[in-house]
Amino acid sequence: MIAPSMAESRTIGALVAWARRTLDEAGVDNAAQEALWLVAHALGLESHHAASKAEQPVLDEGWVHAESLVSRRAAREPLQYILGTQEFCGLEFHVSPAVLIPRPESELLVQEVLRWGEVNDDAVIVDVGAGSGCVAVTLATIVEGARIVAIDRSPEALAVARTNADRHGVGDRIDCVQGDLLSPLRERGMAGKVDVIVSNPPYIPEADWAGLQPEVTGFEPRAALLAGPKGTEFHDRLFRESGEFLVPGGFLVMEIGQGQLPALRQMAERVGGYAPLEVVADAAGIERVIIAQRLR
């Protein structure tokens, strides 16, 4: 859809209306709200100011910038990448296509680490597949004396995590390390020294990839989402490898996909060394987080 011409009204209200129609035609959910957010961002306004200043004229530079942002969203680029931020546990995190966009259900990971891990100022916490650093940074802001290691395979993701750690004033308390799952812990001599291992590993089976939203398949990092044929390949590795590093009574806390719990229960029993899994459902009632305690 073409934006209003130079001869037509070039007000904030006209721009928002065009943006809404464009996003509607592109099949974007919540088009009205997203149109307001995008226009406000392009014009350097708070969204409520954009809504209350509908008759205010828009300069050419702002108009062109807004058109660019709306066009990107109409092409189904995620809103969070366009705006560059996503809220998580009440904190604002920088995000880019190098990292998975934090989801509300992943906040359960933070909640359960704090509830089950009995973390204190001496705790050692490892976040595997840290991505944007949302889990590691949030925990660092709450448990001020904990030692936190954030691991990711992607150097680009770790750069985002470091940015977020510095943004929230915890950069000196999070060790961002590149590596494959828990291998960096072995290099650091951390066997038997970790209180909590927390992870939102890739858990989408290969067969499900094509059916996901275009925002996911076209823009989010595939390696952070796609696990393999079963979808539980990374959980299997974490079950097998975590025992070497967890203290007796320590916890492995992982996010899981819908319907994966039975296979993961069998996996934990087969690996051995863990108490029966505890399970937490998300707001939609989906089994979303499992907690495995290392036997003493």
C-alpha positions in Angstrom: 0.0 0.0 0.0 1.3 3.5 -0.9 1.5 6.1 1.8 -0.5 9.3 1.4 0.9 11.6 -1.3 2.5 15.0 -0.7 -0.8 16.6 -1.6 -2.7 14.7 1.1 -2.7 15.2 4.8 0.7 14.4 6.3 -0.2 14.3 9.9 0.7 11.8 12.6 -2.9 10.6 12.4 -2.8 10.0 8.7 0.5 8.2 9.0 -0.7 5.9 11.8 -3.9 5.1 9.7 -1.8 4.2 6.7 0.5 2.1 8.8 -2.4 0.2 10.3 -3.9 -0.5 6.9 -0.6 -1.7 5.5 0.0 -4.0 8.5 -3.5 -5.3 8.3 -3.1 -6.2 4.6 0.2 -8.0 5.4 -1.6 -10.2 7.9 0.1 -8.8 11.0 -1.7 -9.4 14.2 -2.4 -6.4 16.5 -1.9 -4.1 13.5 -3.4 -1.1 15.2 -1.1 -1.1 18.2 2.0 -2.0 16.2 1.3 0.8 13.8 1.2 3.3 16.6 4.4 1.9 18.1 6.3 2.0 14.8 5.2 5.6 14.0 6.0 6.7 17.5 9.5 5.1 17.2 10.1 6.7 13.8 9.2 10.1 15.1 11.0 9.8 18.4 7.8 10.0 20.5 6.2 8.0 23.2 3.3 6.0 21.8 0.8 7.8 23.9 2.1 11.1 22.6 1.7 9.9 19.0 -1.9 9.0 19.8 -2.7 12.3 21.3 -1.1 14.4 18.6 -2.9 13.1 15.6 -3.2 16.5 13.9 0.5 17.4 14.2 2.2 17.6 10.9 5.0 15.2 10.1 8.3 16.4 8.5 9.5 14.6 5.4 12.4 12.9 7.2 10.1 11.4 9.8 7.6 10.3 7.2 10.2 8.5 5.2 11.6 6.8 8.3 8.2 5.6 9.4 7.5 4.2 5.9 10.7 2.3 6.1 9.9 0.7 9.4 6.3 -0.1 8.5 7.5 -1.8 5.2 10.0 -3.9 7.2 7.1 -5.0 9.5 4.8 -5.7 6.6 7.6 -8.0 5.3 7.1 -9.8 8.6 10.3 -8.8 10.2 9.7 -9.1 14.0 8.7 -5.9 15.7 11.3 -6.4 18.4 14.1 -6.4 15.8 12.8 -3.2 14.2 12.5 -1.4 17.5 15.6 -3.0 18.9 14.2 -3.9 22.3 12.1 -6.5 24.2 10.9 -6.4 27.8 11.7 -9.4 30.0 11.0 -9.7 33.7 10.4 -5.9 33.8 13.7 -5.1 32.3 14.3 -3.8 28.8 16.8 -5.8 26.6 18.5 -4.9 23.4 17.8 -7.5 20.7 19.0 -8.1 17.2 18.7 -10.9 14.6 21.8 -12.5 16.3 19.6 -13.6 19.2 16.3 -15.2 19.9 13.6 -12.7 21.0 12.9 -13.3 24.7 9.4 -14.8 25.3 7.2 -14.3 28.3 7.2 -18.0 29.1 10.9 -18.0 29.4 10.5 -15.8 32.5 9.5 -19.1 34.2 13.2 -20.1 34.0 14.2 -17.1 36.3 11.3 -17.8 38.6 12.1 -21.5 39.0 15.9 -20.9 39.5 15.1 -18.6 42.3 12.4 -20.9 43.8 14.3 -24.3 43.5 17.9 -23.3 43.4 18.0 -21.6 46.8 20.6 -19.3 45.3 22.5 -17.0 47.5 25.5 -14.7 47.2 27.9 -17.6 46.9 25.9 -19.4 44.2 27.5 -20.4 40.8 24.9 -20.2 38.1 25.4 -21.2 34.5 23.1 -20.0 31.7 23.6 -22.3 28.6 22.5 -20.8 25.3 22.4 -17.3 26.8 21.4 -15.5 23.7 20.4 -11.9 24.6 21.5 -12.6 28.1 18.0 -12.0 29.4 18.0 -14.9 32.0 21.6 -14.3 33.1 21.2 -10.6 33.4 17.9 -10.8 35.2 19.4 -13.2 37.8 22.4 -11.1 38.2 20.2 -8.1 39.1 18.4 -10.1 41.8 21.2 -12.3 43.3 23.9 -9.7 43.6 26.7 -11.8 44.8 26.2 -14.8 42.5 28.8 -15.8 40.0 27.2 -16.2 36.7 28.6 -17.8 33.5 26.7 -17.1 30.3 27.6 -19.6 27.5 26.6 -19.4 23.8 28.0 -20.8 20.6 27.5 -17.5 18.8 30.0 -14.7 19.3 27.4 -12.3 17.8 24.9 -13.4 20.5 27.5 -13.0 23.2 28.1 -9.4 22.1 24.4 -8.7 22.6 24.5 -10.3 26.0 27.5 -8.2 27.1 25.7 -5.1 25.9 22.7 -6.0 28.0 24.8 -6.9 31.0 26.5 -3.5 30.9 23.2 -1.8 30.3 21.8 -3.1 33.6 25.0 -2.6 35.5 26.0 -6.3 36.0 28.7 -6.6 33.3 31.4 -7.2 35.9 29.4 -10.1 37.4 28.7 -12.1 34.3 31.3 -14.1 32.5 30.2 -14.4 28.8 31.9 -17.4 27.2 31.8 -18.8 23.7 31.5 -22.6 23.5 29.4 -25.6 22.9 27.0 -26.3 25.7 29.0 -27.1 28.9 32.4 -27.6 27.4 33.7 -24.2 28.6 33.1 -25.3 32.2 35.5 -28.3 31.8 38.1 -25.9 30.5 37.7 -23.7 33.6 37.9 -26.6 36.0 34.3 -26.2 37.3 33.5 -29.9 37.7 31.3 -30.3 40.8 31.2 -26.6 41.5 27.9 -25.4 39.9 24.8 -24.8 41.9 22.4 -24.2 39.0 22.5 -24.9 35.3 19.6 -23.1 33.5 18.9 -23.3 29.8 16.4 -22.4 27.1 17.9 -24.8 24.5 16.7 -25.3 20.9 13.7 -27.6 21.1 11.8 -27.3 17.7 11.8 -30.6 15.7 12.9 -30.3 12.1 9.5 -31.4 10.8 7.8 -28.5 12.6 10.0 -25.7 11.1 8.0 -25.0 8.0 4.8 -24.5 9.9 6.1 -21.7 12.1 5.3 -18.0 11.6 7.3 -16.2 9.0 8.6 -13.9 11.7 10.4 -16.9 13.2 11.5 -18.8 10.1 12.6 -15.8 8.1 14.3 -13.7 10.8 15.2 -15.4 14.1 18.4 -17.4 14.4 17.7 -21.0 13.2 20.4 -22.4 15.5 18.7 -21.0 18.6 15.4 -22.8 17.7 15.9 -25.9 15.7 17.1 -28.9 17.7 17.1 -31.8 15.3 14.7 -34.6 14.2 13.3 -35.2 17.8 13.4 -31.7 19.2 15.0 -33.0 22.4 18.6 -33.5 21.3 20.0 -30.6 23.4 18.0 -31.7 26.5 19.6 -35.1 26.1 23.1 -33.7 26.1 22.4 -31.4 29.0 21.1 -34.3 31.1 24.2 -36.3 30.3 26.7 -33.6 30.7 25.3 -31.6 33.7 26.1 -34.3 36.3 29.8 -33.6 35.9 29.4 -30.0 37.0 26.5 -29.8 39.4 27.1 -29.9 43.1 25.2 -32.7 45.0 21.7 -31.3 45.3 22.2 -28.8 42.5 19.6 -28.1 39.8 19.2 -28.4 36.1 16.4 -26.1 34.9 15.3 -26.2 31.3 12.6 -24.9 29.0 10.8 -27.6 26.9 8.5 -27.8 24.0 4.8 -28.8 24.0 4.4 -32.5 24.3 8.0 -33.3 25.1 7.6 -34.1 28.8 7.1 -37.9 28.5 10.3 -38.3 26.4 12.2 -36.1 28.8 11.1 -38.1 31.8 12.3 -41.3 30.2 15.6 -39.5 29.2 16.3 -38.4 32.8 15.6 -41.9 34.1 17.9 -43.5 31.5 20.7 -41.1 32.2 20.2 -41.5 36.0 21.5 -39.4 38.9 18.5 -37.1 39.1 15.5 -37.0 41.3 12.1 -37.3 39.6 11.4 -34.2 37.4 9.4 -31.3 38.7 7.3 -29.6 36.0 5.9 -26.1 35.7 3.2 -25.0 33.2 3.1 -21.6 31.5 0.1 -19.2 31.4 -1.4 -21.3 28.6 -1.3 -24.5 30.6 1.5 -25.9 28.5 4.2 -27.9 30.4 7.1 -25.5 29.8 9.9 -25.8 32.4 11.4 -28.9 34.0 13.6 -29.0 37.1 15.9 -31.9 37.7 17.8 -32.1 41.0 21.1 -33.8 41.1 21.0 -36.6 43.7 23.1 -36.0 46.7 
